[in-house]
Amino acid sequence: MKALVFERFGGPDVLHYQDIPNPSIGPTDVLVRTKAIGLNFADVYRRKGNYHLTGTPPYILGYEGAGMVEEVGAEVSHVNVGDRIAFADVPFANAELVAVPQDKIIAVPDDISFDAAASVLLQGLTAHYLTQDSYSIQPGDYVLVHAAAGGVGQLLVQIAKLLGGQVIGLTSSSEKAKAAAQAGADYVFLYVDNWVEQVKEVTKRGADVAYESVGVTLEKSFEAVKTNGTVVFYGMAGGDPAPVDPRMLMDTSKTLTGGDLWNVLVSHEERKVRSQQLFEWISKGQLVLTDPVVFDLKDGAKAHELLESRKSIGKILLRP
């Protein structure tokens, strides 16, 4: 099969397209021919060597994708050849064929495209648990969303609106502000402005919850939420946050909570229920995905360059 691989850590130029042996499957796996593969910042971090990689070169990136089942392991009973499936946390996805454990299979309804499935799972499941588990958004809540034009950001905006929230988006440019507004944000402010005061002005008391994915803005997020408010920390795309003084939490009755998708997707049932909710919202037009930017898998280096430029809006996909 063809795959996008690399032998050493570095920039996008280390990636190249070549033939490698097909993966073999065990009795509880299925072999999937990929139709769309999601590109994520975790792939960039692994390519650079920031994230640990097991095994020996050539390394294959990718953890998210969708496609057709081509072969079924002897002990797999609920999946058949030809089924449309997707996955969010299976390694070696940057290839024509991927071995997927049966407990990580997510069935894709006929009315959901492979592109949509590969675009929404990792980021959509993240937005789902953030709004349901980390903080349960209630009607009327003021919801502050960092990086509101990004993949998770746009989904957070839409899901928060579905749950009855008033959404305040933060972005780095006027172009991205338009994307956040199109996603449904009631207000959009720029990082270059005094957004903490702007949040306080429109809410009169501060936001009920802030979804913090930038890191270096953590202190300001605390300033922007009300007394008894919550900050959900789930990323640090802009750098490490400053330490939090627990006395501040005590004095203001504010809450800091963290979130990680892999502490939520602990069973096949969790994947099934949460993904079905996402697919249902998409089918009903309640969750609208920005058209992805699609690269041929052989041009994966160009896709990485675009992702790292932070100029992309919405999802980047690779097509085998």
Sequence and secondary structure as in RCSB ss.txt:
>XXXX:A:sequence
MKALVFERFGGPDVLHYQDIPNPSIGPTDVLVRTKAIGLNFADVYRRKGNYHLTGTPPYILGYEGAGMVEEVGAE
VSHVNVGDRIAFADVPFANAELVAVPQDKIIAVPDDISFDAAASVLLQGLTAHYLTQDSYSIQPGDYVLVHAAAG
GVGQLLVQIAKLLGGQVIGLTSSSEKAKAAAQAGADYVFLYVDNWVEQVKEVTKRGADVAYESVGVTLEKSFEAV
KTNGTVVFYGMAGGDPAPVDPRMLMDTSKTLTGGDLWNVLVSHEERKVRSQQLFEWISKGQLVLTDPVVFDLKDG
AKAHELLESRKSIGKILLRP
>XXXX:A:secstr
 EEEEESS SSGGG EEEE       TTEEEEEEEEEEE HHHHHHHHTSS   S SSEE   EEEEEEEEE TT
  S  TT EEEESS S  SBSEEEEEGGG EE  TTS HHHHHHHHHHHHHHHHIIIIIS   TT EEEETTTTS
HHHHHHHHHHHHTT EEEEEESSHHHHHHHHHHT SEEEETTS HHHHHHHHHSS EEEEEE SSTTHHHHHHHE
EEEEEEEE   TT       HHHHHHHT EEEE  GGGT  SHHHHHHHHHHHHHHHHTTSS     EEEEGGGH
HHHHHHHHHT   S EEEE 
